[in-house]
C-alpha cells in the first residue's frame, strides 16, 4: 500500500489547505483535494513533478510504502 504524505509535507511548508496547494502547484481542484486527503488512487508524473517543485522535495518524501496485510 502506498501512503500519501502530501498534506504533512505541505503543512510543514506553510500550506494550510488543499486550495493553497492547488494554486501554488497549478493543480486541478479535485486533484489537490484528493491528494490533501490522502484519497488519490493514482498520480501522474506531471502531478508528482509539480508537487516536488512546489514543495521543494523528492518523491520519496511524498510517498511511503507499507506492505499490505490483507494479501
C-alpha positions as CSV (number, residue, x, y, z in Angstrom):
1,X,0.0,0.0,0.0
2,X,1.2,3.5,-0.8
3,X,0.6,6.1,1.8
4,X,0.5,9.8,0.7
5,X,2.3,12.3,2.8
6,X,1.4,15.3,0.7
7,X,-0.6,17.0,3.4
8,X,2.1,16.5,6.0
9,X,4.9,17.9,3.8
10,X,2.7,20.8,2.5
11,X,1.8,21.8,6.1
12,X,5.5,21.9,7.0
13,X,6.0,24.3,4.1
14,X,3.2,26.5,5.4
15,X,0.3,25.5,3.2
16,X,-2.9,25.5,5.3
17,X,-5.3,23.7,2.9
18,X,-5.7,21.9,-0.5
19,X,-6.7,25.2,-2.2
20,X,-3.4,26.9,-1.3
21,X,-1.5,23.8,-2.6
22,X,-3.7,23.8,-5.8
23,X,-2.9,27.4,-6.6
24,X,0.8,27.1,-5.9
25,X,1.3,23.8,-7.8
26,X,-1.1,24.6,-10.6
27,X,-3.2,21.5,-9.9
28,X,-6.9,20.9,-10.7
29,X,-9.1,21.4,-7.6
30,X,-10.2,17.8,-7.4
31,X,-6.7,16.5,-7.7
32,X,-5.4,18.8,-4.9
33,X,-8.3,17.8,-2.7
34,X,-7.8,14.1,-3.1
35,X,-4.1,14.4,-2.6
36,X,-4.6,16.5,0.5
37,X,-7.0,14.0,2.0
38,X,-4.8,11.0,1.0
39,X,-7.6,9.6,-1.1
40,X,-5.8,9.6,-4.5
41,X,-5.6,6.2,-6.1
42,X,-3.1,7.2,-8.8
43,X,-0.9,10.2,-9.7
44,X,0.7,11.2,-13.0
45,X,4.4,12.0,-13.2
46,X,3.4,15.6,-14.1
47,X,1.5,16.0,-10.9
48,X,4.3,14.4,-8.9
49,X,6.7,16.8,-10.6
50,X,4.6,19.8,-9.8
51,X,4.4,18.8,-6.2
52,X,8.1,18.2,-5.9
53,X,8.8,21.6,-7.4
54,X,6.3,23.4,-5.3
55,X,7.2,21.6,-2.0
56,X,10.9,21.5,-2.8
57,X,11.3,17.8,-2.1
58,X,12.0,14.4,-3.6
59,X,9.2,12.0,-4.5
60,X,10.1,9.7,-1.6
61,X,9.1,12.4,0.9
62,X,5.6,12.4,-0.6
63,X,5.1,8.7,-0.8
64,X,5.5,5.9,1.7
65,X,5.3,2.2,1.1
66,X,3.8,-0.2,3.6
67,X,3.2,-3.8,2.7
68,X,-0.5,-4.8,2.5
69,X,-1.5,-7.0,5.4
70,X,-4.6,-8.3,3.5
71,X,-2.7,-10.4,1.0
